[in-house]
Amino acid sequence: MKVLLTGANGQLGHCFKDIFPSDWQLLATDSQQLDITDGLVVDNFVALHRPDAIVNAAAYTAVDKAEDEYELAYKVNAVGPKNLATAAKKYHAKLVHVSTDYVFDGTKRSPYLEDDLTNPVNVYGETKRAGELSVLDNYSSAIVIRTSWVFSEYGNNFVKTMLKLSQTRPELTIIDDQLGCPTYAGDIAKTILEMLMNDIQGGIYHYCGDEYVSWFQFASKIFAAAHELNLMTNSNVMIKPILTSEYQTKAIRPLYSVLNMDKIKQLDIKAPDWEKALIDVIPRIHL
Ligand SMILES: NC(=O)c1ccc[n+]([C@@H]2O[C@H](COP(=O)([O-])OP(=O)(O)OC[C@H]3O[C@@H](n4cnc5c(N)ncnc54)[C@H](OP(=O)(O)O)[C@@H]3O)[C@@H](O)[C@H]2O)c1
């Protein structure tokens, strides 16, 4: 199978390249090689290479910065996916697009279902929701995977930030009233491959780590794992739980964004054990 990967230098892009089957053909592109916001460029690229599938790992993911960069976030998160969906449909390629738990407002108190009402509370979530719609409106056979709290050995993420901050700060205050499911990018990559190998009905699928936690609980697990692996440079770091109201950020975040995975489980895809992934990933993180 010939697969076009966009956003190849991001967390998911890197992990996808790492596990890509050696007997398949991968066209891995970064934003220089294929800017997904340019419809003509996307059409020409897909027409020339005729991939069997397109995996969109490209996105504008800076949640706070997006509040000041609506246009750019919209172009990357909504226009880009529309361009890919249009080309995928035109040239008969499968499309897997990735979205986020931040399409929800977080007022629910039980895991969100795929067809629950979306109501993003920040620009990032709004543009990602626009992307979901632009993909499915233009290509109903496309697969949209909503995931959450992504971490990996690559790029910027909460795990890396915690380990880095612990080196220089005696105390860290971490939000304890936002709940979500950490997800290892490598597990998302594996699931995308599985979905490409099978004939999956188009639509939205939720996929995230198996247990939900608060950011504070996530940080506690990170430091416990690093400690166990003898990789804590400052074992004395204190972590203190705080409320969202005590920590000002540009973008509002949903207080609860746990995703229900019943739909994807029907495809024999299990919720990944993110704590196990964390133990595997921490030694591979370069600070
Ligand atoms: N990170 C999270 O916590 C999280 C949570 C939920 C859902 N998600 C979703 O999961 C997916 C993967 O996220 P990630 O964490 O792997 O993202 P990431 O590490 O931020 O990578 C995104 C990549 O997109 C590329 N990109 C940006 N603009 C582009 C353009 N115009 N054309 C082509 N590529 C472009 C960037 O490449 P350049 O550096 O070359 O610009 C970057 O390498 C995204 O859809 C994201 O919304 C992420």
The ligand as an ORCA input file, in Angstrom:
! r2SCAN-3c Opt
* xyz 0 1
  N      -0.948     17.133     20.964
  C      -2.063     16.823     21.619
  O      -2.114     16.814     22.869
  C      -3.302     16.452     20.858
  C      -4.491     16.202     21.563
  C      -5.624     15.812     20.843
  C      -5.573     15.705     19.473
  N      -4.417     15.991     18.818
  C      -4.403     15.906     17.363
  O      -3.519     14.860     17.004
  C      -2.912     15.161     15.729
  C      -1.414     15.003     15.848
  O      -0.938     15.928     16.831
  P       0.589     16.074     17.176
  O       0.681     16.297     18.652
  O       1.367     14.975     16.535
  O       0.910     17.457     16.454
  P       2.302     18.221     16.322
  O       3.381     17.462     17.024
  O       2.060     19.633     16.699
  O       2.598     18.132     14.769
  C       1.822     18.787     13.847
  C       2.603     18.873     12.558
  O       1.775     19.553     11.606
  C       2.627     20.207     10.711
  N       1.978     21.301      9.996
  C       1.569     22.496     10.491
  N       1.057     23.248      9.504
  C       1.144     22.509      8.360
  C       0.782     22.729      7.011
  N       0.239     23.884      6.624
  N       1.027     21.754      6.100
  C       1.603     20.579      6.477
  N       1.960     20.323      7.748
  C       1.731     21.270      8.681
  C       3.763     20.727     11.575
  O       4.873     20.754     10.736
  P       5.907     21.957     10.685
  O       6.594     21.913     12.014
  O       6.734     21.595      9.522
  O       5.100     23.203     10.498
  C       3.901     19.676     12.668
  O       5.004     18.842     12.437
  C      -3.404     16.551     15.365
  O      -4.488     16.457     14.494
  C      -3.858     17.141     16.689
  O      -4.847     18.129     16.518
  C      -3.292     16.341     19.475
*
